[in-house]
Amino acid sequence: MTDETLEQRITRLEDLEAIKQLKSRYCEICDDNHNQELITTIFTEDGIWEGEGIGRAVGHLEIAQLFKSFQTAISFSQHMVQNPIIEIAGDAATGRWYFFGTFTYYKGDVRRWQAARYHEVYEKQSGTWRIKHLKVMPPVMSARYESGWHNGKV
């Protein structure tokens, strides 16, 4: 048995669920045409969004600008995340997620399957969890829809 009190255990479960909801909200915002007004509501003021080969944005203004650039490049996206590993330490937490998504890009009307991982840091501010640092790890897989992927090769 653990030394945690029932209240501490319930708080931990509530925090886990709140972080899962935060990640779901992130996916929803991405799939809402990469809504640049809403994305800043789920990041800390000094939050960081970064992805190798995609870009890096620090703070609300830069994150909103990055998402505006996504609006001009991506005509459709469907973000799906699963298998979260979340570790909480007081008002700080980390999370790792598997990502799978479908995308259509304006340029050439290209459709792609993509799989990657998110590594994230969260911070609880005034009782609300926010993303402090979101890092999209290099794609494990990125393949054209029409040709798919074969034997793990793209």
DSSP file (Angstrom, degrees, kcal/mol; ACC not computed):
  #  RESIDUE AA STRUCTURE BP1 BP2  ACC     N-H-->O    O-->H-N    N-H-->O    O-->H-N    TCO  KAPPA ALPHA  PHI   PSI    X-CA   Y-CA   Z-CA
    1    1 A M              0   0    0      0, 0.0     2,-0.2     0, 0.0     0, 0.0   0.000 360.0 360.0 360.0 154.1    0.0    0.0    0.0
    2    2 A T        -     0   0    0      2,-0.1     0, 0.0     1,-0.1     0, 0.0  -0.513 360.0-130.6 -91.0 158.1    1.1    3.6   -0.6
    3    3 A D  S    S+     0   0    0     -2,-0.2    -1,-0.1     2,-0.0     2,-0.1   0.496  73.8 113.7 -83.8  -4.6    1.7    6.3    2.0
    4    4 A E        -     0   0    0      1,-0.1    -2,-0.1     2,-0.1     2,-0.1  -0.369  68.3-123.1 -67.7 145.1   -0.4    8.7    0.0
    5    5 A T     >  -     0   0    0      1,-0.1     4,-2.3    -2,-0.1     5,-0.2  -0.388  26.8-106.4 -78.2 166.2   -3.6    9.8    1.6
    6    6 A L  H  > S+     0   0    0      1,-0.2     4,-2.5     2,-0.2     5,-0.2   0.898 122.8  53.6 -59.4 -40.5   -6.9    9.3   -0.2
    7    7 A E  H  > S+     0   0    0      1,-0.2     4,-2.5     2,-0.2    -1,-0.2   0.908 108.8  48.6 -62.4 -42.0   -7.0   13.1   -1.0
    8    8 A Q  H  > S+     0   0    0      2,-0.2     4,-2.3     1,-0.2    -1,-0.2   0.891 111.4  50.1 -64.8 -39.4   -3.5   12.9   -2.5
    9    9 A R  H  X S+     0   0    0     -4,-2.3     4,-2.1     2,-0.2    -2,-0.2   0.906 111.6  47.6 -66.3 -41.2   -4.5    9.9   -4.6
   10   10 A I  H  X S+     0   0    0     -4,-2.5     4,-2.7     2,-0.2    -2,-0.2   0.915 110.7  51.9 -65.9 -42.2   -7.7   11.7   -5.9
   11   11 A T  H  X S+     0   0    0     -4,-2.5     4,-2.7     1,-0.2    -2,-0.2   0.915 109.1  51.0 -59.4 -42.9   -5.7   14.8   -6.7
   12   12 A R  H  X S+     0   0    0     -4,-2.3     4,-2.6     2,-0.2    -1,-0.2   0.921 111.2  47.4 -61.3 -44.5   -3.2   12.7   -8.7
   13   13 A L  H  X S+     0   0    0     -4,-2.1     4,-2.3     2,-0.2    -2,-0.2   0.899 112.5  49.5 -64.1 -40.8   -6.0   11.1  -10.6
   14   14 A E  H  X S+     0   0    0     -4,-2.7     4,-2.5     2,-0.2    -2,-0.2   0.903 111.3  49.5 -64.4 -40.7   -7.7   14.5  -11.3
   15   15 A D  H  X S+     0   0    0     -4,-2.7     4,-2.3     2,-0.2    -2,-0.2   0.919 109.7  51.2 -64.6 -43.4   -4.3   15.9  -12.4
   16   16 A L  H  X S+     0   0    0     -4,-2.6     4,-2.1     1,-0.2    -2,-0.2   0.937 112.9  45.6 -57.4 -47.2   -3.8   12.9  -14.8
   17   17 A E  H  X S+     0   0    0     -4,-2.3     4,-2.5     1,-0.2    -1,-0.2   0.894 110.3  53.8 -65.5 -39.6   -7.2   13.4  -16.3
   18   18 A A  H  X S+     0   0    0     -4,-2.5     4,-2.2     1,-0.2    -1,-0.2   0.893 109.3  48.5 -63.0 -38.9   -6.7   17.2  -16.6
   19   19 A I  H  X S+     0   0    0     -4,-2.3     4,-2.3     2,-0.2    -1,-0.2   0.891 110.5  51.0 -68.8 -38.7   -3.5   16.6  -18.5
   20   20 A K  H  X S+     0   0    0     -4,-2.1     4,-2.2     2,-0.2    -2,-0.2   0.912 111.4  48.0 -62.5 -41.7   -5.2   14.1  -20.8
   21   21 A Q  H  X S+     0   0    0     -4,-2.5     4,-2.5     2,-0.2    -2,-0.2   0.883 108.8  54.7 -65.6 -37.7   -8.0   16.6  -21.5
   22   22 A L  H  X S+     0   0    0     -4,-2.2     4,-2.2     2,-0.2    -2,-0.2   0.921 109.5  46.8 -59.6 -45.2   -5.4   19.3  -22.1
   23   23 A K  H  X S+     0   0    0     -4,-2.3     4,-2.2     2,-0.2    -2,-0.2   0.890 111.3  51.3 -66.2 -39.0   -3.7   17.1  -24.8
   24   24 A S  H  X S+     0   0    0     -4,-2.2     4,-2.3     1,-0.2    -1,-0.2   0.895 109.1  51.2 -63.3 -39.2   -7.1   16.4  -26.3
   25   25 A R  H  X S+     0   0    0     -4,-2.5     4,-2.6     2,-0.2    -2,-0.2   0.905 106.7  54.5 -64.5 -40.8   -7.8   20.1  -26.4
   26   26 A Y  H  X S+     0   0    0     -4,-2.2     4,-2.4     1,-0.2    -2,-0.2   0.940 109.6  46.8 -56.3 -48.5   -4.5   20.6  -28.2
   27   27 A C  H  X S+     0   0    0     -4,-2.2     4,-2.4     1,-0.2    52,-0.3   0.904 111.2  51.8 -61.6 -41.6   -5.5   18.1  -30.9
   28   28 A E  H  < S+     0   0    0     -4,-2.3     4,-0.5     2,-0.2    -1,-0.2   0.901 109.8  49.0 -62.1 -41.8   -8.9   19.7  -31.2
   29   29 A I  H >< S+     0   0    0     -4,-2.6     6,-1.7     2,-0.2     3,-0.9   0.907 110.7  50.7 -65.1 -42.4   -7.3   23.2  -31.7
   30   30 A C  H 3X S+     0   0    0     -4,-2.4     4,-2.0     1,-0.2    -2,-0.2   0.922 111.5  47.7 -59.1 -43.7   -4.9   21.8  -34.3
   31   31 A D  T 3< S+     0   0    0     -4,-2.4     2,-0.4     1,-0.3    -1,-0.2   0.490  94.9  76.8 -81.6  -1.7   -7.8   20.2  -36.2
   32   32 A D  T <4 S-     0   0    0     -3,-0.9     3,-0.3    -4,-0.5    -1,-0.3  -0.447 135.5 -75.1 -97.9  54.7   -9.8   23.4  -36.0
   33   33 A N  T  4 S-     0   0    0     -2,-0.4     3,-0.3     1,-0.2    -2,-0.2   0.839  82.5 -67.5  56.4  36.8   -7.6   24.9  -38.8
   34   34 A H     <  -     0   0    0     -4,-2.0     2,-0.3    -5,-0.4    37,-0.2   0.948  67.9-140.5  48.7  58.5   -4.7   25.3  -36.3
   35   35 A N     >  -     0   0    0     -6,-1.7     4,-1.9    -3,-0.3    -1,-0.2  -0.292  17.0-164.9 -57.8 108.0   -6.7   28.0  -34.5
   36   36 A Q  H  > S+     0   0    0     -2,-0.3     4,-0.6    -3,-0.3    -1,-0.2   0.733  84.4  52.7 -73.3 -23.1   -4.2   30.7  -33.6
   37   37 A E  H  4 S+     0   0    0      1,-0.1     4,-0.3     2,-0.1     3,-0.2   0.900 114.1  40.9 -76.5 -40.5   -6.4   32.4  -31.0
   38   38 A L  H >4 S+     0   0    0      1,-0.2     3,-1.5     2,-0.2     4,-0.5   0.815 100.7  70.2 -78.1 -30.4   -7.2   29.3  -29.0
   39   39 A I  H >< S+     0   0    0     -4,-1.9     3,-1.2     1,-0.3     4,-0.3   0.860  94.6  55.9 -59.9 -35.1   -3.7   27.7  -29.1
   40   40 A T  G >< S+     0   0    0     -4,-0.6     3,-0.7     1,-0.2    -1,-0.3   0.719  93.8  69.8 -70.7 -18.7   -2.3   30.3  -26.8
   41   41 A T  G <  S+     0   0    0     -3,-1.5    -1,-0.2    -4,-0.3    -2,-0.2   0.685 101.5  45.0 -72.3 -16.1   -4.9   29.6  -24.1
   42   42 A I  G <  S+     0   0    0     -3,-1.2    89,-3.2    -4,-0.5     2,-0.3   0.411 102.3  76.4-109.2   1.7   -3.4   26.2  -23.4
   43   43 A F  E <  S-a  131   0A   0     -3,-0.7    89,-0.2    -4,-0.3    17,-0.1  -0.824  84.0-110.4-108.1 150.3    0.3   27.2  -23.2
   44   44 A T  E >   -     0   0A   0     87,-2.5     3,-2.2    -2,-0.3    15,-0.2  -0.345  41.0-102.0 -66.0 160.8    2.1   29.1  -20.4
   45   45 A E  E 3  S+     0   0A   0      1,-0.3    15,-0.9    14,-0.1    -1,-0.1   0.859 126.8  38.2 -53.9 -37.7    3.1   32.6  -21.2
   46   46 A D  E 3  S+     0   0A   0     13,-0.2    -1,-0.3    14,-0.1    -2,-0.1   0.112  92.1 147.5-100.3  20.3    6.7   31.5  -21.8
   47   47 A G  E <   -     0   0A   0     -3,-2.2    12,-3.4    11,-0.1     2,-0.4  -0.083  36.6-143.8 -59.5 155.8    5.6   28.2  -23.5
   48   48 A I  E     -aB 133  58A   0     84,-1.7    86,-3.0    10,-0.2     2,-0.5  -0.981  13.4-172.1-125.6 133.7    7.6   26.6  -26.2
   49   49 A W  E     +aB 134  57A   0      8,-2.4     8,-2.9    -2,-0.4     2,-0.4  -0.996  22.2 164.8-118.3 126.1    6.4   24.7  -29.3
   50   50 A E  E     +aB 135  56A   0     84,-2.5    86,-2.9    -2,-0.5     2,-0.3  -1.000  18.6 172.5-146.9 146.8    9.1   23.0  -31.3
   51   51 A G  E >>  -aB 136  55A   0      4,-2.6     3,-2.7    -2,-0.4     4,-2.4  -0.937  40.3-109.5-150.1 126.4    9.5   20.4  -33.9
   52   52 A E  T 34 S+     0   0    0     84,-1.0    -2,-0.0    -2,-0.3     4,-0.0  -0.321 107.1   6.2 -56.7 126.6   12.6   19.4  -35.8
   53   53 A G  T 34 S+     0   0    0      1,-0.1    -1,-0.3    85,-0.1     0, 0.0   0.423 126.3  69.7  79.0  -1.8   12.3   20.6  -39.4
   54   54 A I  T <4 S-     0   0    0     -3,-2.7     2,-0.3     1,-0.3    -2,-0.2   0.773 101.7 -95.1-110.6 -51.2    9.1   22.4  -38.6
   55   55 A G  E  <  -B   51   0A   0     -4,-2.4    -4,-2.6     2,-0.0     2,-0.4  -0.880  20.0-110.0 153.8 175.3   10.0   25.3  -36.3
   56   56 A R  E     -B   50   0A   0     -2,-0.3     2,-0.4    -6,-0.2    -6,-0.2  -0.993  25.6-176.7-141.1 131.4   10.4   26.6  -32.8
   57   57 A A  E     -B   49   0A   0     -8,-2.9    -8,-2.4    -2,-0.4     2,-0.5  -0.996   7.0-163.6-132.6 135.5    8.2   29.2  -31.2
   58   58 A V  E  >  +B   48   0A   0     -2,-0.4     4,-0.6   -10,-0.2   -10,-0.2  -0.978  57.6   3.8-121.8 124.5    8.6   30.8  -27.7
   59   59 A G  H  > S-     0   0    0    -12,-3.4     4,-2.4    -2,-0.5     5,-0.2   0.030  94.4 -69.8  87.5 162.7    5.7   32.6  -26.0
   60   60 A H  H  > S+     0   0    0    -15,-0.9     4,-2.6     1,-0.2     5,-0.2   0.880 127.3  52.3 -58.8 -44.1    2.2   33.3  -27.0
   61   61 A L  H  > S+     0   0    0      1,-0.2     4,-2.1     2,-0.2    -1,-0.2   0.942 113.6  42.6 -61.1 -48.6    2.9   35.7  -29.9
   62   62 A E  H  X S+     0   0    0     -4,-0.6     4,-2.5     2,-0.2    -1,-0.2   0.884 113.8  51.8 -67.3 -37.6    5.4   33.3  -31.7
   63   63 A I  H  X S+     0   0    0     -4,-2.4     4,-2.3     2,-0.2    -1,-0.2   0.919 110.4  48.9 -64.9 -42.1    3.2   30.3  -31.1
   64   64 A A  H  X S+     0   0    0     -4,-2.6     4,-1.9    -5,-0.2    -2,-0.2   0.907 111.6  49.7 -62.3 -41.7    0.2   32.1  -32.6
   65   65 A Q  H  X S+     0   0    0     -4,-2.1     4,-1.8    -5,-0.2    -2,-0.2   0.899 109.5  51.5 -64.3 -40.8    2.3   33.1  -35.6
   66   66 A L  H  X S+     0   0    0     -4,-2.5     4,-1.7     1,-0.2    -2,-0.2   0.929 110.2  48.6 -61.2 -44.8    3.5   29.5  -36.1
   67   67 A F  H  X S+     0   0    0     -4,-2.3     4,-1.6     1,-0.2    -1,-0.2   0.833 106.7  56.4 -67.2 -31.2    0.0   28.3  -36.1
   68   68 A K  H  X S+     0   0    0     -4,-1.9     4,-1.0     2,-0.2    -1,-0.2   0.892 105.8  51.7 -63.6 -38.5   -1.0   30.9  -38.6
   69   69 A S  H  X S+     0   0    0     -4,-1.8     4,-0.8     1,-0.2     3,-0.3   0.864 105.4  55.2 -66.5 -34.4    1.7   29.6  -40.9
   70   70 A F  H >X S+     0   0    0     -4,-1.7     4,-3.0     1,-0.2     3,-0.7   0.876 101.0  59.9 -63.5 -35.8    0.2   26.1  -40.4
   71   71 A Q  H 3< S+     0   0    0     -4,-1.6    -1,-0.2     1,-0.2    -2,-0.2   0.839 106.0  46.9 -61.0 -33.1   -3.1   27.5  -41.6
   72   72 A T  H 3< S+     0   0    0     -4,-1.0    -1,-0.2    -3,-0.3    -2,-0.2   0.643 120.4  37.9 -84.3 -13.9   -1.5   28.5  -45.0
   73   73 A A  H << S+     0   0    0     -4,-0.8    33,-2.1    -3,-0.7     2,-0.5   0.766 110.5  55.8-103.9 -33.1    0.2   25.1  -45.4
   74   74 A I  E  <  +C  105   0A   0     -4,-3.0    31,-0.3    31,-0.2    -1,-0.2  -0.903  46.6 178.3-114.4 120.4   -2.3   22.5  -44.2
   75   75 A S  E    S+     0   0A   0     29,-2.2     2,-0.3    -2,-0.5    30,-0.2   0.700  76.7  13.7 -90.2 -20.9   -5.8   22.3  -45.5
   76   76 A F  E     +C  104   0A   0     28,-1.6    28,-2.3   -44,-0.0     2,-0.3  -0.981  63.0 169.6-153.4 140.3   -6.8   19.3  -43.3
   77   77 A S  E     -C  103   0A   0     -2,-0.3     2,-0.4    26,-0.2    26,-0.2  -0.992  15.4-166.9-148.6 150.6   -5.4   17.5  -40.3
   78   78 A Q  E     -C  102   0A   0     24,-1.8    24,-1.2    -2,-0.3     2,-0.5  -0.876  15.5-161.4-137.5 103.0   -6.6   14.9  -37.9
   79   79 A H  E     +C  101   0A   0     -2,-0.4     2,-0.4   -52,-0.3    22,-0.2  -0.729  10.6 179.5 -89.2 127.8   -4.4   14.5  -34.8
   80   80 A M  E     -C  100   0A   0     20,-1.7    20,-2.7    -2,-0.5     2,-0.3  -0.994   2.6-175.7-129.4 125.9   -4.8   11.3  -32.8
   81   81 A V  E     +C   99   0A   0     -2,-0.4     2,-0.3    18,-0.2    18,-0.2  -0.901   9.8 157.7-122.1 151.0   -2.7   10.7  -29.7
   82   82 A Q  E     +C   98   0A   0     16,-2.1    16,-2.5    -2,-0.3    -2,-0.0  -0.943  42.9  49.4-157.3 175.4   -2.5    7.6  -27.5
   83   83 A N  E     -     0   0A   0     -2,-0.3    -1,-0.1    14,-0.2     2,-0.1   0.896  67.4-165.1  55.4  50.9   -0.4    5.7  -25.0
   84   84 A P  E     -     0   0A   0      0, 0.0     2,-0.5     0, 0.0    13,-0.2  -0.407  16.1-164.8 -69.7 141.0    0.3    8.6  -22.6
   85   85 A I  E     -C   96   0A   0     11,-2.1    11,-1.5    -2,-0.1     2,-0.5  -0.954  18.9-180.0-120.7 107.4    3.0    8.2  -20.0
   86   86 A I  E     -C   95   0A   0     -2,-0.5     2,-0.5     9,-0.2     9,-0.2  -0.927  13.0-170.8-117.7 130.3    2.5   11.1  -17.6
   87   87 A E  E     -C   94   0A   0      7,-2.4     7,-2.3    -2,-0.5     2,-0.4  -0.985   9.1-162.0-122.9 126.2    4.6   11.7  -14.5
   88   88 A I  E     +C   93   0A   0     -2,-0.5     2,-0.3     5,-0.2     5,-0.2  -0.885  16.5 175.1-114.0 136.6    3.5   14.3  -12.0
   89   89 A A  E >   -C   92   0A   0      3,-3.2     3,-1.2    -2,-0.4     2,-0.4  -0.767  66.0 -66.9-137.6  89.3    5.6   16.1   -9.3
   90   90 A G  T 3  S-     0   0    0     -2,-0.3    -1,-0.1     1,-0.2     0, 0.0  -0.522 118.3  -8.9  68.1-122.0    3.5   18.7   -7.6
   91   91 A D  T 3  S+     0   0    0     -2,-0.4    33,-2.7    -3,-0.1     2,-0.3   0.137 127.4  73.9 -96.7  19.3    2.6   21.5  -10.0
   92   92 A A  E <   +CD  89 123A   0     -3,-1.2    -3,-3.2    31,-0.2     2,-0.3  -0.953  56.2 167.4-128.7 150.5    5.0   20.2  -12.7
   93   93 A A  E     -CD  88 122A   0     29,-1.8    29,-3.1    -2,-0.3     2,-0.3  -0.986  21.2-146.1-155.6 160.5    4.5   17.2  -15.0
   94   94 A T  E     -CD  87 121A   0     -7,-2.3    -7,-2.4    -2,-0.3     2,-0.3  -0.934  15.9-170.2-126.7 155.3    6.0   15.5  -18.1
   95   95 A G  E     -CD  86 120A   0     25,-2.2    25,-3.0    -2,-0.3     2,-0.4  -0.999  12.3-164.4-146.5 145.6    4.2   13.5  -20.7
   96   96 A R  E     +CD  85 119A   0    -11,-1.5   -11,-2.1    -2,-0.3     2,-0.3  -0.998  18.4 178.8-128.1 134.9    5.1   11.3  -23.7
   97   97 A W  E     - D   0 118A   0     21,-2.0    21,-2.3    -2,-0.4     2,-0.4  -0.971  28.3-127.6-135.1 145.3    2.5   10.5  -26.3
   98   98 A Y  E     -CD  82 117A   0    -16,-2.5   -16,-2.1    -2,-0.3     2,-0.4  -0.776  31.4-156.4 -86.0 141.3    2.4    8.5  -29.5
   99   99 A F  E     +CD  81 116A   0     17,-2.9    17,-1.8    -2,-0.4     2,-0.4  -0.961  18.6 174.8-123.4 137.8    1.0   10.5  -32.4
  100  100 A F  E     +CD  80 115A   0    -20,-2.7   -20,-1.7    -2,-0.4     2,-0.3  -0.991  17.2 164.6-136.7 134.5   -0.7    9.4  -35.6
  101  101 A G  E     -CD  79 114A   0     13,-2.8    13,-2.5    -2,-0.4     2,-0.4  -0.988  32.4-138.5-150.8 157.6   -2.3   11.8  -38.0
  102  102 A T  E     -CD  78 113A   0    -24,-1.2   -24,-1.8    -2,-0.3     2,-0.3  -0.947  28.6-176.7-114.8 139.1   -3.6   12.4  -41.5
  103  103 A F  E     -CD  77 112A   0      9,-2.4     9,-2.6    -2,-0.4     2,-0.4  -0.975  20.7-161.6-137.5 147.1   -2.8   15.6  -43.3
  104  104 A T  E     -CD  76 111A   0    -28,-2.3   -29,-2.2    -2,-0.3   -28,-1.6  -0.999  18.4-154.5-125.2 129.0   -3.6   17.3  -46.6
  105  105 A Y  E   > -CD  74 110A   0      5,-3.2     5,-0.5    -2,-0.4     4,-0.3  -0.813  16.8-136.6-104.5 142.3   -1.3   20.1  -47.7
  106  106 A Y  T > 5S+     0   0    0    -33,-2.1     3,-1.6    -2,-0.4     2,-0.6   0.927  86.6  84.3 -59.2 -46.3   -2.4   22.9  -50.0
  107  107 A K  G > 5S-     0   0    0    -34,-0.4     3,-0.9     1,-0.3    -2,-0.2  -0.448 121.1 -14.6 -66.1 111.7    0.8   22.7  -52.0
  108  108 A G  G 3 5S-     0   0    0     -2,-0.6    -1,-0.3     1,-0.2    -2,-0.1   0.518 102.7 -95.5  74.7   6.0    0.2   20.0  -54.6
  109  109 A D  G < 5 +     0   0    0     -3,-1.6     2,-0.3    -4,-0.3    -1,-0.2   0.885  66.9 180.0  50.2  41.6   -2.8   18.7  -52.7
  110  110 A V  E < < -D  105   0A   0     -3,-0.9    -5,-3.2    -5,-0.5     2,-0.4  -0.546  16.8-155.6 -78.2 135.1   -0.5   16.2  -51.1
  111  111 A R  E     -D  104   0A   0     -2,-0.3    34,-2.8    -7,-0.2    35,-0.4  -0.934  16.6-177.2-112.7 135.8   -2.0   13.7  -48.5
  112  112 A R  E     -DE 103 144A   0     -9,-2.6    -9,-2.4    -2,-0.4     2,-0.4  -0.972  27.1-144.1-136.9 146.8    0.2   12.1  -45.9
  113  113 A W  E     -DE 102 143A   0     30,-3.0    30,-2.3    -2,-0.3     2,-0.4  -0.873  30.9-174.0 -95.1 139.3    0.1    9.7  -43.0
  114  114 A Q  E     -DE 101 142A   0    -13,-2.5   -13,-2.8    -2,-0.4     2,-0.4  -1.000  14.8-177.6-140.3 141.9    2.4   10.7  -40.2
  115  115 A A  E     +DE 100 141A   0     26,-2.9    25,-2.0    -2,-0.4    26,-1.9  -0.999  22.5 132.5-135.2 138.8    3.5    9.1  -37.0
  116  116 A A  E     -D   99   0A   0    -17,-1.8   -17,-2.9    -2,-0.4     2,-0.4  -0.856  44.8-100.3-159.6-168.6    5.7   10.6  -34.3
  117  117 A R  E     -D   98   0A   0     20,-0.4    20,-3.1    -2,-0.3     2,-0.4  -0.982  18.6-143.3-131.1 146.1    6.0   11.2  -30.6
  118  118 A Y  E     -DF  97 136A   0    -21,-2.3   -21,-2.0    -2,-0.4     2,-0.5  -0.910   9.2-167.4-103.4 134.8    5.3   14.2  -28.4
  119  119 A H  E     +DF  96 135A   0     16,-2.5    16,-2.4    -2,-0.4     2,-0.3  -0.996  23.1 177.8-117.4 124.9    7.5   14.9  -25.4
  120  120 A E  E     -DF  95 134A   0    -25,-3.0   -25,-2.2    -2,-0.5     2,-0.4  -0.913  29.4-153.5-135.4 154.3    6.0   17.6  -23.2
  121  121 A V  E     -DF  94 133A   0     12,-2.2    11,-3.1    -2,-0.3    12,-1.8  -0.986  21.4-165.2-122.2 136.1    6.4   19.5  -20.0
  122  122 A Y  E     -DF  93 131A   0    -29,-3.1   -29,-1.8    -2,-0.4     2,-0.4  -0.851   7.5-161.6-121.4 156.4    3.3   20.9  -18.1
  123  123 A E  E     -DF  92 130A   0      7,-2.4     7,-2.1    -2,-0.3     2,-0.7  -0.999  16.2-136.9-138.7 135.5    2.9   23.4  -15.4
  124  124 A K  E     - F   0 129A   0    -33,-2.7     2,-0.5    -2,-0.4     5,-0.3  -0.829  26.2-177.4 -93.5 117.2   -0.1   23.9  -13.1
  125  125 A Q  E >   - F   0 128A   0      3,-3.1     3,-2.0    -2,-0.7    -2,-0.0  -0.970  68.3 -18.3-120.8 122.4   -0.9   27.6  -12.8
  126  126 A S  T 3  S-     0   0    0     -2,-0.5    -1,-0.2     1,-0.3     3,-0.1   0.867 130.6 -49.6  49.9  40.6   -3.8   28.7  -10.5
  127  127 A G  T 3  S+     0   0    0      1,-0.2     2,-0.4    -3,-0.1    -1,-0.3   0.452 119.3 106.2  84.6   1.0   -5.2   25.2  -10.5
  128  128 A T  E <   - F   0 125A   0     -3,-2.0    -3,-3.1    -5,-0.0     2,-0.3  -0.955  65.2-132.1-119.8 129.7   -5.1   24.8  -14.3
  129  129 A W  E     + F   0 124A   0     -2,-0.4     2,-0.3    -5,-0.3    -5,-0.2  -0.586  30.1 177.0 -77.3 137.7   -2.6   22.7  -16.3
  130  130 A R  E     - F   0 123A   0     -7,-2.1    -7,-2.4    -2,-0.3     2,-0.5  -0.936  35.3-101.5-135.7 159.1   -0.9   24.3  -19.3
  131  131 A I  E     +aF  43 122A   0    -89,-3.2   -87,-2.5    -2,-0.3    -9,-0.2  -0.709  33.3 175.5 -82.4 126.7    1.7   23.2  -21.7
  132  132 A K  E    S+     0   0A   0    -11,-3.1   -84,-1.7    -2,-0.5     2,-0.3   0.772  73.9   7.5 -97.5 -36.7    5.1   24.6  -20.9
  133  133 A H  E     -aF  48 121A   0    -12,-1.8   -12,-2.2   -86,-0.2     2,-0.5  -0.904  62.1-174.8-151.5 118.1    7.1   22.9  -23.6
  134  134 A L  E     -aF  49 120A   0    -86,-3.0   -84,-2.5    -2,-0.3     2,-0.5  -0.965   8.2-176.0-113.6 124.4    5.8   20.7  -26.4
  135  135 A K  E     -aF  50 119A   0    -16,-2.4   -16,-2.5    -2,-0.5     2,-0.7  -0.978  16.4-151.3-125.2 121.6    8.4   19.0  -28.6
  136  136 A V  E     -aF  51 118A   0    -86,-2.9   -84,-1.0    -2,-0.5   -18,-0.2  -0.814  23.2-139.5 -87.1 117.4    7.4   17.0  -31.6
  137  137 A M        -     0   0    0    -20,-3.1   -20,-0.4    -2,-0.7     3,-0.1  -0.398  39.5 -73.8 -74.6 156.0   10.1   14.3  -32.0
  138  138 A P        -     0   0    0      0, 0.0   -21,-0.2     0, 0.0    -1,-0.2  -0.158  67.0 -87.8 -50.6 141.5   11.3   13.5  -35.6
  139  139 A P        -     0   0    0      0, 0.0   -23,-0.3     0, 0.0     3,-0.2  -0.231  27.2-159.4 -56.3 134.0    8.7   11.5  -37.5
  140  140 A V  S    S+     0   0    0    -25,-2.0     2,-0.3     1,-0.3   -24,-0.2   0.808  85.4   7.8 -74.9 -33.7    8.9    7.8  -37.1
  141  141 A M  E     +E  115   0A   0    -26,-1.9   -26,-2.9    13,-0.0    -1,-0.3  -0.979  58.9 169.7-152.3 134.4    6.9    7.6  -40.3
  142  142 A S  E     +E  114   0A   0     -2,-0.3     2,-0.4   -28,-0.2   -28,-0.2  -0.891  21.7 161.8-144.7 113.5    5.7   10.1  -42.9
  143  143 A A  E     -E  113   0A   0    -30,-2.3   -30,-3.0    -2,-0.3     6,-0.1  -0.971  42.8-102.2-137.4 147.3    4.3    8.6  -46.1
  144  144 A R  E  >  -E  112   0A   0     -2,-0.4     4,-2.6     4,-0.3   -32,-0.3  -0.428  31.2-128.8 -64.5 140.9    2.1    9.7  -49.0
  145  145 A Y  T  4 S+     0   0    0    -34,-2.8    -1,-0.1     1,-0.2   -33,-0.1   0.905 105.1  54.2 -56.9 -44.8   -1.4    8.5  -48.6
  146  146 A E  T  4 S+     0   0    0    -35,-0.4    -1,-0.2     1,-0.2   -34,-0.1   0.852 119.3  30.5 -64.4 -36.5   -1.5    7.0  -52.1
  147  147 A S  T  4 S-     0   0    0     -3,-0.2    -1,-0.2     1,-0.1    -2,-0.2   0.691  91.4-167.6 -98.3 -20.1    1.6    4.9  -51.7
  148  148 A G     <  -     0   0    0     -4,-2.6     2,-0.3     6,-0.0    -4,-0.3  -0.188  33.1 -64.4  66.7-161.5    1.4    4.1  -48.0
  149  149 A W        -     0   0    0     -6,-0.1     2,-0.4    -4,-0.1     5,-0.2  -0.948  41.8-159.3-128.1 149.3    4.3    2.6  -46.1
  150  150 A H  B >  S-G  153   0B   0      3,-1.6     3,-2.8    -2,-0.3    -2,-0.0  -0.993  70.3 -15.2-134.0 129.2    5.8   -0.8  -46.5
  151  151 A N  T 3  S-     0   0    0     -2,-0.4    -1,-0.1     1,-0.3     3,-0.1   0.819 123.2 -59.2  50.7  35.9    8.0   -2.8  -44.0
  152  152 A G  T 3  S+     0   0    0      1,-0.3     2,-0.3     2,-0.0    -1,-0.3   0.490 110.7 123.0  76.3   1.3    8.5    0.4  -42.0
  153  153 A K  B <    G  150   0B   0     -3,-2.8    -3,-1.6     1,-0.1    -1,-0.3  -0.732 360.0 360.0 -98.6 147.0   10.1    2.2  -44.9
  154  154 A V              0   0    0     -2,-0.3   -10,-0.2    -5,-0.2    -1,-0.1   0.346 360.0 360.0-125.5 360.0    8.8    5.5  -46.3
